[in-house]
Amino acid sequence: MRISNLSEVLAVETIIGRYRNLLAKDDALEERLKRLSSPVPRRALICGIPCLCAVLVYFFVFERGLSRFFYLIFAAAILWDCLLRFRREYAIVGHYGKAVGTVSAHHRMGPRRGARIKHSFLSADDKVHIGGVGGTAFLPKEGQTLAVLYKLEDPTINLPLASFWFYRFPR
């Protein structure tokens, strides 16, 4: 039993060592992260999403036929997705750390569906953490660096700086 646990620990350390070796240095990006200012909420977006959902619910109430359920489902999906995203971003900006991340995998989802990336970064506690995010096809490619913000208490909650919806970081 102990041997299997030891072998599992060695396997995990080997994987972490591989990720640590893949991390790239980017001094210019580190300088930009040092000058990064406090997050500012994007009020227009934060107010606009509930207004959009209210309009869709309005159409649900006053529309006749089966199409009215489309409006309700669409409003619920938008609201749910945005609430989860806001909750994640809010958790990060409450007490965040900054790091230079390296894209370890870039997968195109199709010509119009964008891409997903997996990135790794070194947190303040000197551990390598992995994150992932989806977006446009113009996300950084494999081996490129990007700015990553993470929750200091739990670095597994992280996002690339460019993918924040509800907060902006003025210079």
Secondary structure, DSSP 8 states (H G I E B T S, - for coil): -HHHHHHHHHHHHHHHHHHHHH----HHHHHHHHT----EE-HHHHHHHHHHHHHHHHHHHH--STHHHHHHHHHHHHHHHHHHHHHHHHHHHHSEEEEEEEEEEEEEEETTTEEEEEEEEE-TTS-EEEEEEEE-TTS--TT-EEEEEEESS-TTSEEEGGG-SSEE---
